[in-house]
């Protein structure tokens, strides 16, 4: 029996935090046919609010150290401000969206990241995604909009990487659907030359990825994205695409095979 298609879009904070790009994203997302889920970030808004509240944002390798005060800020910003702006925008376009964190209906449970070299604080590593619960919502015509927050089942919220949440959700949902996972960010795809926006690598398999990493062509923030992408393919996701938000559904960008 052929599985129904499910598109999971992960979109970075920068795109959902600015009015023009958010408007365009919501329009593009609303035109995707069939079942869909949106997973979003919101880091810059969290940093701005923290500044206004006099809370210092500490980053290590682009990842936020989440102490108890920062956890309050990211819960407010990701689960409240950013999430509800997206939901309201989608409702205006006729998309019956429902904003969720991992704690809502226990959809995404994590455990606090163990301390190795760095103590990240209240940061969660995803342990379980309740695909059956998300499927119940989707079957009712509801479009889940997931904030980058999960919980530990003991009453604590945890700041959780949105790329990872999207990948783990895609892997779990592949039991029920033919899943496409699309990572949207500012560039047109994975680039051969970071200074040339048109040098998109159209397809990437594991062997060529490892070669490009060794040659220093692929580096930095793209590495964890691609590690997540290959893991998703290995765990049953049909395709992973890395592209610009404005190119959603147009077959452009880098497809991971």
N, C-alpha and C positions, 0 to 999 in steps of 0.2 A: 504494500500500500504506500503510495507516495505521500510524503509528509507535507503539510502546509508550510508555506514560507514565513519566516519571521526575520525581520530586519532589526538589529540592535545597533543604534547609533551612539557612539561616545563622542561628546563634544567638549573641548577645552573651555576653561573659565573665560578666557579672553573673548571668545565668540559670544557667550551668553551674557557677558557683563556690559557690552556696549550696545546702545539702542539700535543702531543701524544694522550691525551684524546679527543681533538677536532677531530682529524683525525678518531679515532674509532667511535665517536658519529656520525659524518657525514656519515660514511659508514653504520652504523646501521640504521640511520634515512632514508637513501636513499633506503634501502631494504623494508621499510614499504609499503605495498600495499595499493592502494586506495588513497583517499583524506587525506591530512594532513596539519597541521600547527605546526610551532615550535615557542615557546615563550622562550626567553633566558634572563639570568641575565648578570652580568659583574662587580660586585662590587669591586673585588680586583684590577682590571685594573683601575677603577676610582680612588681608593684610591692611587694607585701608581702614576698615572699622577698628582693627586692633590698634592702629596708630592713633585714631581719634580717642580711643579709650585709654591711651597711654600704656599699651601692652606691647612689648617688643616682640617682633616676629623673628624667630631663629630658624635658619635653614642650613641643612647639610646636604651637599650634592643635589640641590633643587628639591629636597624633601623637607617638609615642615616638622620641626620639633613641637609636639603638642603637649604643653603642660596643662594644668587644670583650667587656668584662665583662657588659654588659647582654645581649649576644647569647647568652652562656653561660646566663644566667638564663632568658631566654625559651625557649631550646631545651629546657631542663630542664622548665620549667613547662608550656609549650604542648604539646610533643611527648611529655612524660612524664606528669606529675601529672594535668593536666586531661584530656588525651586518653585515658589508660588508665582513669581513673575513669568516663568516659562509656562506654568499650568494655565494662568489667566490668558496669556497670549494665544495658547493653543485652543482654549475654549472659544476665543473670538473667531477662530478659523474653522470651527465645527469639529474639532478633535476632542473627544471626551477623555481628557487627560486626568490622571490621579497622581498627585505628588507623594512620593514615599521615601523614607530612609530604610535602611536595612532592619531597623527595629520594628517598623510597621508590619503587622501580620508575621513577624519573625522571618521576613523573606531572606535576609542575609545576616548570618551569624559569623562572628570573627573571634579570634583570641588576641589579647594584647601582645604586640610584638615583643619577643624576648630580648633582653639586653645582651648584645654581643660587644661590639666596639663602641656603639653609640646607643644611648637611651633615647628612643624616639618619643617616649611618653605614651600618651593615650592614642596610639596608632594601632589599627587592627589589621591582622592578616586573615583573609577570608577562609573560613573552614567549611561553610555549608550555604548553598543557595537553595531555597525551597521552590524548585521549578513548578511543582504541582500547584502551589498557591498562585504564582504568577500566571500560570495557564488558566486557572479559574477566572482571574480578572480579565485576561485577554479574550477568553470565550464569551464574556459578557459585553465585549465591544469596548472595554476600557483600555486606555493606553498608559502604561506605567511610566512615570518620570522619576528616575531614581537619583537621589542626592548621594554624594560620596561620604556617607556615614553608615556605619554598621553598629552592631551591639554585641555584647559578650554573653547575653542570657542571664547575667547577674545584676542587671540594672544599670550598666555603664554603657554610654555611647562611646564610639571609637572613630576617630578620623581615619578614613580608608581611601587608598589610592583609586581614583576613578577608572583609570585604564585597567587595573586589576579587577575591579568590580564588574566592569563590562565584559572582560574576558571570562571570568568565573561564571557570570550569568549566561553568557553565550554557550559555554561548555555544558552547563546544567540543562539549558533549554533544548539542546540538540537531541535530548532523549525524545522530545515531543514534536520538534519542528526541523525543517531544513533551514538552518540558521546562517544568515550573513551578518558578520560583525564589521562595522565601518567605523574606523577611527578618523575623526575630522579634526584638522588643525590648520595652522596658517599657510602651510606650504601645499603644493599640488600633489605631493606624494613623497616617497623616499628618493632623494636626489643623489646623482653621481657627483655633482659639484654643488656644495651648499650655497655658492654665490650665484649659481645659475638656476633660476626658478623653473626653467623649462627642461632641465636635465633629469626628468623623472625616469626612474627604473620601472618599466611597466609590469614586469613579473619578477618575483623573487622566490627562489626555493632555498632550502636549508644550506646546500653546498655553496651557492653563489653568495648567500648572506655571510657565511663564515669567511669566505675569501675576501669580501668587501670589508669586513671587520678587521681582518689581518692587515689589509692594505691601508686602513685608516679612513676609508671612504665613508663608512657608516660608523658613527660614534656618538657620544654624549647621550642626550635625552631620547634619541631614537632607539637605543639598545634595549631598554626595558620594554618599550612598545612592541618591538619585533620579537623579543623573547616571549611575551604574552601571546603574540600572534601565532607563532609556530606551535606553542603549547596548545592553543585553541584548536588548530588544525589537527594536531595529533589526537585530541580528545573529542573529535566528532563534529566540529564546526565546519560547514561546507566551504566557506570562503571568508577571508579577512581582507578588507580593503583599507588602505591608508590614503586619504585624499583631503582636498579642501572642502569645507562645509558647503560652498556654493556648487560643488560638483556631485553632490549626493545623487545616487541613482543614475548617473550619466555614463557609467562604465569607464570613468577616468581614474587616474591615480595609480598606486602600486597595489597589485593583487598578490597576496601571499599564497603560494601553492605548495 
